[in-house]
Amino acid sequence: MPDDLLRLDGLTKAYPGVVANDDVSFDIREGEIHALLGENGAGKSTLVKMIYGLVKPDKGSMTLRGKPYTPSEPSAARLAGVAMVFQHFSLFDALDVAENVALGMENPPKPRDLARQIREVSETYGLPLDPSRTVGTLSAGERQRVEIIRCLLQDPKLLIMDEPTSVLTPQEVEILFETLRKLKSEGTAILYISHKLEEIRALCDHATILRLGKKVATCTPSETTARAMAEMMVGSSFASPAAKAKTPGEVLLRVDNLTMPAPGAFGTPLRGISFELRAGEVLGFGGVAGNGQDELLLALSGERTTKRGTIWVKGADVSRDGPVARRSVGFLTAPEERLGHAAAPNMSLTENAVLTAGRRQRLVKSGFINWKRADGFAQDVIKRFDVRTPGTHVAARALSGGNLQKFVIGREVAQNPDILVVNQPTWGVDAAAAAAIRQALLDLAAQGAAILVVSQDLDELMEIADRFGALNEGRLSALKPVADLSIDEIGLMMGGAHDMEVAHVDA
């Protein structure tokens, strides 16, 4: 049996009002891919922050290769052989690959030597990358390669990966898995965090499950069903989303030849996007991150307007209207970036409810906020979508990412929109919460709403969408019934391998 590389013994970390980790103990062996699972707020992030030196435990100890391990900061963790690839990339768009890699190294070599090392490592591990490419021109998958190669150049003994496949096509996921298996064969241990349980079953040797800060179970993923692991995480069973039989009704949203320049140097222009969305229909748009998803949401929400192309809502032209006017006619949107765009970080949940629901839910009258009514609406969202928080007074930034996601999506669904456009609705949430959000979208469609879901989770789109289109370099493919597509075909469409002709509006 391989030797233990890292041993955690009784790690405990508490914050005011919550115990994030409570007496957590487990081992990670050399050459092992070890999954860390748990629902939102289970304590995964705090635990890996302690391992990586970002947080100091209140109690407990760690040993690395049999010696006490107490990293005071990430640089100490890296020197000890622990590296981490975060869910959110920490790269500078205006710098090239080599410059970004150098910024993450304690003592970077000379530029020429570093470029050579990047090429060698990228070729060795099947992650081709040009060190002279500007990061702003890279796809999401290529950006992840930069983060991984930056870690591999440090020759880590333990590599922590947080939701590494959330921005990848199925083909890119396979490349990543081949890389991780090669690292495993060389003795590197990998601590892998993901909500995609079928990936865990295919890749990981062992899994540790956290619930409410405590270790509650271990398992061998290949011998355990995804549902069984999900139920270990939440401590109970839950229902899979089920769509109700429906016949699409009248066209509620029509987009004709929507064309917009890129919002910045590294944004994506929209190129002649056209589609129709009917009452009772769920339309799914997939695409690798950076292919126009955010730009499309800005255009549909009214945050950016254009003189080229037309947006019709229930037969009325809203192309020049801003967000308030569009929301007033039942056209609601929820962007991908939950903290800072969908929610104001320092405002309470009640205040954040007022920001988008003030007019539609009659929370504001004659310029005055009805705080009792606003607080009641926020409480309803928290209860309906199982948002884990001490109360409505809590600031948005204090919630875990998954719980804030549940609040943001719940806030829009609870307003019963006629049209709802959501970008990454289940990003970063656990299996049970994802199932609940998807069911809420399906229920809304069954009531006659028109739903557009933009997502990089192909399983999600296959599960809830009626039709599918792929975004690639700001263009929209022809729309096809989901029932006629396979995951591989969708992945190829997302990568631009299929005919990316502009979708024409249905006659």
C-alpha positions in Angstrom: 0.0 0.0 0.0 1.2 3.5 -0.7 2.4 5.6 2.3 0.3 8.3 3.8 1.4 11.7 2.3 -0.8 14.0 4.3 -2.6 13.2 7.6 -5.3 15.4 9.1 -6.0 14.8 12.7 -9.0 16.6 14.4 -8.9 19.8 12.4 -11.4 22.3 13.8 -12.1 25.8 12.7 -14.9 28.0 14.0 -16.2 31.4 12.9 -18.7 33.6 14.7 -22.0 31.7 14.7 -20.7 28.6 12.8 -18.3 25.8 13.1 -16.9 25.4 9.6 -14.8 22.2 10.4 -15.5 20.0 13.5 -12.8 17.4 14.4 -12.1 16.4 10.8 -9.5 13.5 10.3 -8.5 11.5 7.2 -5.4 10.6 5.2 -4.3 11.2 1.7 -1.9 8.7 0.2 0.9 9.1 -2.3 -0.3 8.5 -5.8 -4.0 8.7 -4.9 -6.8 10.8 -6.3 -8.9 11.5 -3.2 -12.3 13.2 -3.6 -13.5 15.7 -1.0 -17.3 15.8 -1.2 -20.0 17.8 0.6 -23.0 20.0 0.1 -22.7 23.8 0.1 -21.5 25.0 3.4 -20.2 21.5 4.5 -16.7 22.9 5.2 -14.8 21.9 2.1 -13.4 25.3 1.3 -12.3 26.0 4.9 -10.5 22.6 5.0 -8.5 23.1 1.9 -7.7 26.6 3.0 -6.1 25.2 6.1 -4.1 22.7 4.1 -2.9 25.4 1.7 -2.0 27.9 4.5 -4.7 30.4 3.9 -6.5 29.7 7.2 -5.0 28.6 10.6 -6.9 25.8 12.4 -8.2 26.4 15.9 -7.5 22.8 16.9 -6.0 19.7 15.4 -2.8 19.0 13.5 -1.5 18.0 10.1 1.5 15.9 9.2 3.1 15.8 5.7 5.3 12.8 5.0 5.4 12.0 8.7 6.6 15.5 9.8 4.5 18.2 11.4 2.9 20.5 8.8 1.8 24.0 9.9 1.9 26.3 6.8 1.6 29.9 7.9 0.8 31.1 4.3 0.5 29.7 0.8 4.1 30.2 0.0 5.1 27.9 2.9 2.6 25.3 1.6 4.2 25.5 -1.9 7.7 25.1 -0.5 6.5 22.0 1.3 5.2 20.5 -1.9 1.5 21.5 -1.8 -0.1 23.3 -4.8 -3.6 24.4 -5.5 -5.6 25.2 -8.7 -8.5 27.4 -7.6 -12.0 27.3 -9.1 -11.6 31.0 -10.1 -8.6 31.7 -12.2 -6.1 34.2 -10.9 -4.6 35.4 -14.2 -3.9 38.8 -15.8 -5.4 39.0 -19.2 -2.9 41.6 -20.5 0.2 39.5 -19.6 1.4 36.5 -21.6 1.4 32.9 -20.3 5.1 32.9 -19.1 4.6 36.2 -17.3 1.5 34.9 -15.5 3.4 31.7 -14.5 6.3 33.7 -13.2 4.0 35.7 -10.9 3.0 32.5 -9.2 6.6 31.3 -8.5 8.7 32.2 -5.5 12.0 32.4 -7.6 11.1 32.3 -11.3 14.0 31.5 -13.7 15.0 33.8 -16.5 12.3 34.3 -19.1 14.0 32.2 -21.8 14.5 29.3 -19.4 11.0 29.6 -18.0 9.5 29.5 -21.6 11.5 26.3 -22.2 10.3 24.7 -19.0 6.6 25.6 -19.8 6.9 24.0 -23.2 8.6 20.9 -21.8 6.0 20.4 -19.0 3.0 21.2 -21.3 4.2 18.6 -23.8 5.0 16.0 -21.1 1.5 16.2 -19.6 -0.5 16.6 -22.8 -1.4 20.3 -22.1 -0.1 22.1 -25.1 0.5 25.8 -24.4 2.5 28.6 -26.1 4.3 30.6 -23.4 4.2 33.8 -25.5 0.4 33.8 -26.0 -1.5 36.7 -24.3 -3.8 35.2 -21.6 -6.7 37.4 -22.7 -6.7 35.5 -26.0 -6.9 32.0 -24.4 -10.0 29.8 -24.0 -11.2 28.8 -20.6 -9.6 25.4 -21.0 -6.3 26.9 -22.0 -6.4 29.3 -19.0 -6.8 26.3 -16.7 -3.7 24.8 -18.3 -1.8 27.9 -17.3 -2.9 27.4 -13.7 -2.0 23.7 -13.8 1.4 24.1 -15.4 2.2 26.9 -12.9 1.6 24.3 -10.2 3.5 21.5 -11.9 6.6 23.6 -12.3 6.8 23.5 -8.5 7.0 19.7 -8.6 4.1 19.3 -6.1 3.6 16.2 -4.0 0.0 17.2 -3.3 -2.2 19.0 -5.9 -5.5 20.4 -4.7 -8.1 21.0 -7.5 -11.3 22.9 -6.8 -14.1 22.3 -9.4 -11.6 21.9 -12.2 -14.0 20.8 -14.9 -16.7 23.5 -14.5 -15.5 25.5 -17.6 -14.4 22.6 -19.9 -16.0 20.7 -22.8 -16.3 16.9 -22.5 -13.2 16.6 -24.7 -11.2 18.9 -22.5 -12.3 17.0 -19.4 -10.8 13.8 -20.9 -7.5 15.6 -21.6 -7.5 16.8 -18.0 -8.2 13.3 -16.6 -5.4 11.8 -18.7 -3.1 14.4 -17.1 -4.2 13.7 -13.6 -3.8 9.9 -14.1 -0.3 10.5 -15.3 0.5 12.6 -12.2 -1.0 9.8 -10.1 1.2 7.2 -11.8 4.3 9.3 -10.9 3.3 9.4 -7.2 1.6 12.8 -7.0 -1.4 12.8 -4.7 -4.5 14.8 -5.8 -7.2 16.2 -3.6 -10.2 16.7 -5.9 -13.3 18.8 -5.2 -16.3 18.5 -7.5 -20.1 18.4 -7.5 -20.0 16.3 -10.6 -20.4 12.9 -9.1 -20.1 10.8 -12.2 -16.6 12.4 -12.7 -15.7 11.4 -9.2 -16.8 7.8 -9.9 -14.6 7.7 -13.1 -11.5 9.4 -11.6 -11.1 9.1 -7.9 -9.8 6.2 -5.8 -11.3 7.2 -2.4 -13.8 9.9 -1.2 -14.3 11.6 2.1 -17.7 13.1 2.7 -18.3 16.2 4.9 -21.7 17.3 6.2 -22.2 20.4 8.4 -18.4 20.6 9.0 -18.0 17.0 10.1 -16.6 13.9 8.4 -19.6 11.6 8.0 -18.5 8.9 5.6 -15.9 7.5 3.3 -16.4 5.4 0.2 -14.8 4.0 -2.9 -16.4 6.0 -5.7 -16.2 3.4 -8.4 -18.2 1.0 -6.2 -20.8 3.6 -5.1 -23.5 5.2 -7.2 -23.7 8.9 -7.7 -27.1 9.0 -6.0 -25.7 7.2 -3.0 -22.8 9.7 -2.7 -25.2 12.6 -3.0 -27.5 11.2 -0.3 -24.4 10.7 2.0 -23.7 14.4 1.4 -27.1 15.7 2.3 -28.1 13.0 4.8 -31.3 12.1 3.1 -32.8 11.1 -0.2 -34.1 13.7 -2.8 -36.0 13.6 -6.0 -34.6 14.0 -9.5 -36.0 16.8 -11.6 -39.1 15.7 -13.5 -40.6 17.7 -16.4 -44.3 17.9 -16.8 -45.8 17.2 -20.2 -46.4 20.5 -22.0 -46.9 22.0 -25.4 -45.0 25.2 -26.1 -47.3 28.2 -26.5 -46.9 31.6 -28.1 -43.5 33.2 -28.7 -42.7 35.3 -25.7 -39.1 36.3 -26.6 -37.8 36.8 -30.1 -34.2 37.9 -30.9 -33.4 39.0 -34.5 -29.8 39.5 -35.7 -28.5 40.7 -32.3 -25.0 42.1 -33.1 -22.8 43.9 -30.6 -19.1 44.8 -30.4 -17.0 43.3 -27.6 -17.4 45.2 -24.3 -13.6 45.3 -23.8 -10.2 44.3 -25.2 -10.8 40.6 -24.2 -14.5 40.4 -24.5 -16.5 38.6 -27.2 -18.6 40.3 -29.9 -22.1 39.0 -30.6 -22.5 38.1 -34.2 -26.0 37.9 -35.7 -27.8 36.0 -32.9 -31.4 35.1 -33.7 -33.8 32.7 -31.9 -37.3 32.4 -30.6 -38.4 31.2 -27.1 -42.0 30.1 -26.5 -44.2 29.9 -23.4 -43.6 26.7 -21.5 -40.3 26.0 -23.2 -36.8 25.5 -21.7 -34.1 26.5 -24.2 -30.5 25.6 -23.4 -27.4 27.4 -24.7 -24.1 25.7 -24.1 -20.6 26.9 -24.7 -17.1 27.0 -23.3 -16.6 30.0 -21.1 -15.6 33.1 -22.9 -17.7 32.5 -26.1 -20.3 35.2 -25.6 -22.4 34.0 -22.7 -21.8 37.0 -20.5 -22.2 39.4 -23.4 -25.5 37.8 -24.4 -26.8 38.2 -20.8 -25.8 41.8 -20.8 -27.7 42.4 -24.0 -30.8 40.5 -23.0 -31.0 42.1 -19.6 -30.7 45.6 -21.1 -27.4 46.4 -19.3 -26.0 46.9 -22.8 -28.1 48.1 -25.7 -27.3 48.0 -29.4 -28.6 49.6 -32.6 -28.1 46.4 -34.6 -30.6 43.7 -34.0 -34.0 43.6 -32.3 -35.3 42.1 -29.0 -39.1 41.5 -28.9 -40.9 40.6 -25.6 -44.5 39.5 -26.0 -44.6 41.3 -29.4 -43.2 44.6 -28.2 -39.8 45.9 -29.2 -37.7 46.4 -26.0 -34.3 46.7 -27.8 -33.7 50.2 -26.5 -35.1 49.6 -23.0 -33.0 49.3 -19.9 -33.2 46.6 -17.2 -35.9 48.2 -15.1 -38.3 48.6 -18.1 -37.6 45.0 -19.2 -38.2 43.6 -15.7 -41.4 45.5 -15.4 -42.9 43.5 -18.2 -41.9 40.2 -16.7 -38.5 39.7 -18.5 -36.1 38.8 -15.7 -32.4 37.7 -15.9 -29.8 36.3 -13.5 -26.1 36.7 -14.4 -23.3 34.2 -13.8 -21.3 36.4 -11.4 -23.3 36.1 -8.2 -21.2 38.3 -6.0 -20.8 41.8 -7.3 -23.2 41.5 -10.2 -26.2 39.4 -9.2 -25.8 40.5 -5.5 -24.2 43.5 -3.8 -21.6 42.0 -1.4 -22.0 44.3 1.5 -25.8 44.6 1.4 -28.0 42.3 3.5 -30.2 39.6 1.8 -33.2 41.7 2.4 -31.6 44.7 0.7 -30.5 42.4 -2.2 -34.1 41.2 -2.5 -35.2 44.8 -3.0 -32.6 45.5 -5.7 -34.4 43.3 -8.3 -37.8 42.6 -6.8 -38.6 46.1 -5.5 -41.1 47.0 -8.2 -42.4 43.5 -9.2 -43.1 42.4 -5.6 -44.3 45.8 -4.5 -41.5 46.2 -2.0 -41.1 49.9 -2.9 -43.9 52.5 -3.0 -43.5 56.2 -3.8 -39.8 55.8 -3.3 -40.1 54.3 0.2 -39.1 50.7 1.0 -41.6 48.5 2.9 -39.0 46.8 5.0 -41.4 44.3 6.6 -42.7 43.2 3.2 -39.1 43.1 1.8 -37.9 41.0 4.7 -40.8 38.6 4.3 -40.0 38.1 0.6 -36.4 37.4 1.5 -37.4 34.9 4.2 -39.7 33.1 1.6 -36.8 32.8 -0.8 -34.5 31.4 2.0 -37.1 28.9 3.1 -38.1 27.7 -0.4 -34.6 27.3 -1.7 -33.0 26.1 1.6 -30.5 28.9 1.8 -28.2 28.2 4.8 -27.9 31.5 6.6 -28.5 32.8 10.1 -31.0 35.3 8.8 -32.0 37.9 6.2 -29.8 40.5 8.0 -26.6 38.7 6.8 -24.5 40.3 4.1 -24.4 38.6 0.8 -20.6 38.2 1.0 -21.0 36.1 4.2 -22.8 33.3 2.5 -20.9 30.4 0.9 -20.9 30.5 -2.9 -23.5 27.8 -3.3 -25.9 29.3 -0.8 -25.6 32.7 -2.4 -26.3 31.0 -5.7 -29.5 29.5 -4.3 -30.6 32.9 -3.0 -29.9 34.7 -6.3 -31.8 32.1 -8.5 -34.6 31.8 -5.9 -35.1 35.6 -5.8 -35.8 35.6 -9.5 -37.9 32.4 -9.7 -40.0 33.6 -6.7 -41.1 36.7 -8.8 -42.9 34.4 -11.2 -41.5 35.9 -14.4 -43.0 35.5 -17.9 -39.5 35.1 -19.3 -36.4 34.1 -17.3 -32.9 34.0 -18.6 -30.3 32.5 -16.2 -26.6 32.0 -16.7 -25.0 29.0 -14.9 -28.0 28.4 -12.5 -26.5 25.6 -10.5 -22.8 26.7 -10.6 -21.1 25.6 -7.4 -24.1 24.0 -5.7 -24.4 20.4 -4.5 -26.4 17.7 -6.1 -29.5 18.1 -4.0 -29.6 21.9 -4.4 -28.9 21.6 -8.2 -31.9 19.2 -8.4 -34.1 21.6 -6.5 -33.1 24.6 -8.7 -33.7 22.6 -11.9 -37.0 21.5 -10.7 -38.0 25.1 -9.9 -37.1 26.1 -13.5 -39.1 23.2 -14.9 -42.1 24.1 -12.7 -41.9 27.7 -13.8 -42.0 26.5 -17.5 -44.9 24.2 -16.7 -46.8 27.3 -15.5 -46.3 28.9 -18.9 -43.0 30.9 -18.4 -40.3 30.9 -21.1 -36.9 29.8 -19.8 -33.5 30.3 -21.3 -30.7 28.4 -19.5 -27.1 29.3 -20.4 -24.8 26.6 -18.9 -21.5 24.9 -19.2 -23.0 21.8 -17.4 -24.0 19.6 -20.3 -25.8 17.1 -18.1 -27.9 20.0 -16.8 -28.9 21.0 -20.3 -29.6 17.4 -21.3 -31.8 17.0 -18.3 -34.1 20.1 -18.5 -33.8 21.7 -22.0 -36.2 21.1 -24.8 -33.9 22.5 -27.5 -30.2 23.2 -27.5 -27.9 25.7 -29.2 -24.1 26.2 -28.9 -22.4 29.6 -28.5 -19.0 29.7 -30.2 -17.0 33.0 -30.7 -20.2 35.0 -30.3 -22.2 33.0 -32.8 -25.2 30.8 -32.1 -25.5 27.4 -33.8 -28.7 26.1 -35.3 -31.1 25.0 -32.6 -31.8 21.3 -32.3 -34.1 19.2 -30.1 -32.1 17.8 -27.1 -33.7 14.4 -27.6 -31.8 14.1 -30.9 -28.4 15.0 -29.5 -25.7 13.0 -27.6 -23.3 14.6 -25.1 -20.4 14.1 -27.6 -22.3 15.9 -30.3 -23.1 18.8 -27.9 -19.4 19.0 -26.9 -18.3 19.2 -30.5 -20.9 21.9 -31.2 -19.6 23.9 -28.2 -16.0 23.6 -29.5 -17.1 24.9 -32.9 -16.4 21.6 -34.7 -20.0 21.4 -36.1 -21.5 23.8 -38.6 -21.8 27.1 -36.6 -24.2 28.8 -39.0 -26.3 31.5 -37.4 -29.6 30.0 -36.2 -32.6 31.4 -38.1 -35.8 32.3 -36.4 -38.5 29.6 -36.8 -41.0 30.4 -39.4 
